[in-house]
Amino acid sequence: MDIRLARIDSRLLHGQVATVWTKTVTPNRILVVSDQVAKDPLRKTLITQAAPPGVKANVITVAKMLQIYQDPRFDAFKALLLTETAQDMVALVKGGVDFKQIGINVGSLAYRDGMTVVTDAIAVDSAEAAALHYLATEAGLAVTAQKVPADRQQAIEPLLAQKGL
């Protein structure tokens, strides 16, 4: 499987991903990896319907992604991989998915009460910050904040450090 973009975005498959990112990374498959969304028939349907023409979208669990990643039947996938949380991305890394060549893109993490605003598009709680630290330091991945391809990539570690996280 050729993973072209690994993106953490609480909005998952939305306009920017469906148009701008798919034009940039030219996937033939969008894989939304989320145990929560996979259990929610309405969200699952809405996401699969949001895929741009010519690109099929699937919503799968973390366990299913780990299974198909190792399966040669899926080698033809040129995937744009989306997770809703950094914790899901950590589970994929710990399960053996290799993101060393592409790193992790953080697009948007929606603000909720008790979170710290890191950028205009990213807010984290302690669990999300810990997961991002794991990806950048322990897993040794390039983890960058970038809403759209035209934006400058910013390393996530200094952004977290500026907020005392």
One Martini backbone bead per residue (centre of mass of N, CA, C, O) as a GRO file, in nm:
protein
  165
    1MET     BB    1   0.095   0.038   0.023
    2ASP     BB    2   0.038   0.377  -0.078
    3ILE     BB    3   0.102   0.639   0.131
    4ARG     BB    4   0.055   0.984   0.065
    5LEU     BB    5  -0.131   1.059   0.328
    6ALA     BB    6  -0.113   1.156   0.676
    7ARG     BB    7  -0.409   1.261   0.859
    8ILE     BB    8  -0.510   1.487   1.108
    9ASP     BB    9  -0.879   1.524   1.133
   10SER     BB   10  -1.175   1.600   1.286
   11ARG     BB   11  -1.330   1.631   0.995
   12LEU     BB   12  -1.195   1.469   0.787
   13LEU     BB   13  -1.406   1.458   0.520
   14HIS     BB   14  -1.369   1.750   0.335
   15GLY     BB   15  -1.329   1.996   0.118
   16GLN     BB   16  -1.014   2.017   0.132
   17VAL     BB   17  -0.965   1.716   0.093
   18ALA     BB   18  -1.148   1.655  -0.161
   19THR     BB   19  -0.978   1.868  -0.330
   20VAL     BB   20  -0.685   1.970  -0.267
   21TRP     BB   21  -0.545   1.707  -0.160
   22THR     BB   22  -0.618   1.515  -0.396
   23LYS     BB   23  -0.463   1.681  -0.611
   24THR     BB   24  -0.181   1.655  -0.472
   25VAL     BB   25  -0.177   1.315  -0.403
   26THR     BB   26  -0.336   1.120  -0.588
   27PRO     BB   27  -0.560   0.925  -0.504
   28ASN     BB   28  -0.766   0.608  -0.506
   29ARG     BB   29  -0.789   0.633  -0.180
   30ILE     BB   30  -0.993   0.677   0.111
   31LEU     BB   31  -0.891   0.642   0.457
   32VAL     BB   32  -1.096   0.606   0.732
   33VAL     BB   33  -0.962   0.590   1.066
   34SER     BB   34  -1.229   0.475   1.288
   35ASP     BB   35  -1.404   0.339   1.539
   36GLN     BB   36  -1.631   0.546   1.573
   37VAL     BB   37  -1.725   0.578   1.275
   38ALA     BB   38  -1.768   0.271   1.209
   39LYS     BB   39  -2.027   0.276   1.425
   40ASP     BB   40  -2.152   0.518   1.235
   41PRO     BB   41  -2.368   0.520   0.980
   42LEU     BB   42  -2.398   0.820   0.913
   43ARG     BB   43  -2.101   0.910   0.897
   44LYS     BB   44  -2.015   0.696   0.695
   45THR     BB   45  -2.198   0.788   0.463
   46LEU     BB   46  -2.105   1.084   0.442
   47ILE     BB   47  -1.809   1.022   0.378
   48THR     BB   48  -1.842   0.844   0.122
   49GLN     BB   49  -2.001   1.083  -0.032
   50ALA     BB   50  -1.746   1.301  -0.021
   51ALA     BB   51  -1.607   1.189  -0.243
   52PRO     BB   52  -1.444   1.229  -0.509
   53PRO     BB   53  -1.414   1.183  -0.820
   54GLY     BB   54  -1.240   0.869  -0.857
   55VAL     BB   55  -1.270   0.831  -0.535
   56LYS     BB   56  -1.257   0.605  -0.284
   57ALA     BB   57  -1.432   0.555   0.025
   58ASN     BB   58  -1.331   0.442   0.356
   59VAL     BB   59  -1.448   0.296   0.664
   60ILE     BB   60  -1.224   0.205   0.931
   61THR     BB   61  -1.059   0.036   1.147
   62VAL     BB   62  -0.769  -0.005   1.297
   63ALA     BB   63  -0.753  -0.314   1.265
   64LYS     BB   64  -0.809  -0.315   0.958
   65MET     BB   65  -0.565  -0.149   0.874
   66LEU     BB   66  -0.351  -0.345   0.983
   67GLN     BB   67  -0.439  -0.577   0.799
   68ILE     BB   68  -0.421  -0.439   0.506
   69TYR     BB   69  -0.127  -0.334   0.513
   70GLN     BB   70  -0.011  -0.647   0.491
   71ASP     BB   71  -0.182  -0.684   0.227
   72PRO     BB   72  -0.123  -0.741  -0.112
   73ARG     BB   73  -0.418  -0.673  -0.219
   74PHE     BB   74  -0.347  -0.345  -0.135
   75ASP     BB   75  -0.108  -0.232  -0.324
   76ALA     BB   76  -0.291  -0.041  -0.519
   77PHE     BB   77  -0.303   0.159  -0.305
   78LYS     BB   78  -0.353   0.520  -0.303
   79ALA     BB   79  -0.340   0.676  -0.001
   80LEU     BB   80  -0.562   0.866   0.201
   81LEU     BB   81  -0.510   0.916   0.541
   82LEU     BB   82  -0.756   0.929   0.811
   83THR     BB   83  -0.777   1.086   1.130
   84GLU     BB   84  -0.931   1.217   1.422
   85THR     BB   85  -0.673   1.127   1.591
   86ALA     BB   86  -0.367   1.083   1.738
   87GLN     BB   87  -0.428   0.810   1.872
   88ASP     BB   88  -0.486   0.656   1.609
   89MET     BB   89  -0.205   0.701   1.489
   90VAL     BB   90  -0.051   0.555   1.710
   91ALA     BB   91  -0.182   0.277   1.666
   92LEU     BB   92  -0.064   0.244   1.383
   93VAL     BB   93   0.233   0.262   1.456
   94LYS     BB   94   0.232   0.031   1.671
   95GLY     BB   95   0.116  -0.173   1.434
   96GLY     BB   96   0.326  -0.094   1.166
   97VAL     BB   97   0.291   0.170   1.033
   98ASP     BB   98   0.468   0.348   0.777
   99PHE     BB   99   0.566   0.714   0.803
  100LYS     BB  100   0.864   0.808   0.735
  101GLN     BB  101   0.836   0.933   0.440
  102ILE     BB  102   0.571   1.140   0.516
  103GLY     BB  103   0.449   1.160   0.776
  104ILE     BB  104   0.252   1.398   0.969
  105ASN     BB  105  -0.059   1.554   0.928
  106VAL     BB  106  -0.201   1.853   1.070
  107GLY     BB  107  -0.501   2.016   1.035
  108SER     BB  108  -0.757   1.954   1.247
  109LEU     BB  109  -0.848   2.047   1.591
  110ALA     BB  110  -1.106   2.075   1.775
  111TYR     BB  111  -1.258   2.267   2.001
  112ARG     BB  112  -1.278   2.220   2.356
  113ASP     BB  113  -1.324   2.212   2.660
  114GLY     BB  114  -0.992   2.235   2.803
  115MET     BB  115  -0.834   2.340   2.572
  116THR     BB  116  -0.552   2.413   2.367
  117VAL     BB  117  -0.447   2.663   2.166
  118VAL     BB  118  -0.212   2.640   1.895
  119THR     BB  119  -0.389   2.716   1.652
  120ASP     BB  120  -0.643   2.810   1.440
  121ALA     BB  121  -0.684   2.465   1.398
  122ILE     BB  122  -0.547   2.381   1.686
  123ALA     BB  123  -0.652   2.163   1.953
  124VAL     BB  124  -0.557   2.048   2.290
  125ASP     BB  125  -0.511   1.799   2.500
  126SER     BB  126  -0.321   1.593   2.683
  127ALA     BB  127  -0.361   1.340   2.502
  128GLU     BB  128  -0.299   1.471   2.229
  129ALA     BB  129  -0.020   1.580   2.301
  130ALA     BB  130   0.106   1.305   2.372
  131ALA     BB  131   0.065   1.181   2.089
  132LEU     BB  132   0.233   1.389   1.932
  133HIS     BB  133   0.494   1.341   2.084
  134TYR     BB  134   0.526   1.049   2.011
  135LEU     BB  135   0.542   1.081   1.702
  136ALA     BB  136   0.793   1.284   1.708
  137THR     BB  137   0.986   1.126   1.911
  138GLU     BB  138   0.955   0.814   1.946
  139ALA     BB  139   0.885   0.766   1.629
  140GLY     BB  140   1.033   0.987   1.442
  141LEU     BB  141   0.836   1.196   1.314
  142ALA     BB  142   0.705   1.412   1.089
  143VAL     BB  143   0.520   1.673   1.248
  144THR     BB  144   0.267   1.872   1.085
  145ALA     BB  145   0.128   2.182   1.029
  146GLN     BB  146  -0.145   2.178   0.773
  147LYS     BB  147  -0.419   2.265   0.601
  148VAL     BB  148  -0.281   2.336   0.323
  149PRO     BB  149  -0.053   2.308   0.073
  150ALA     BB  150   0.008   2.629   0.064
  151ASP     BB  151   0.101   2.597   0.334
  152ARG     BB  152   0.313   2.608   0.583
  153GLN     BB  153   0.509   2.404   0.747
  154GLN     BB  154   0.479   2.300   1.099
  155ALA     BB  155   0.619   2.205   1.362
  156ILE     BB  156   0.470   2.074   1.647
  157GLU     BB  157   0.663   2.096   1.890
  158PRO     BB  158   0.700   2.411   1.910
  159LEU     BB  159   0.396   2.470   1.937
  160LEU     BB  160   0.363   2.321   2.206
  161ALA     BB  161   0.588   2.465   2.367
  162GLN     BB  162   0.460   2.754   2.355
  163LYS     BB  163   0.213   2.620   2.547
  164GLY     BB  164   0.341   2.411   2.759
  165LEU     BB  165   0.332   2.092   2.620
   0.00000   0.00000   0.00000
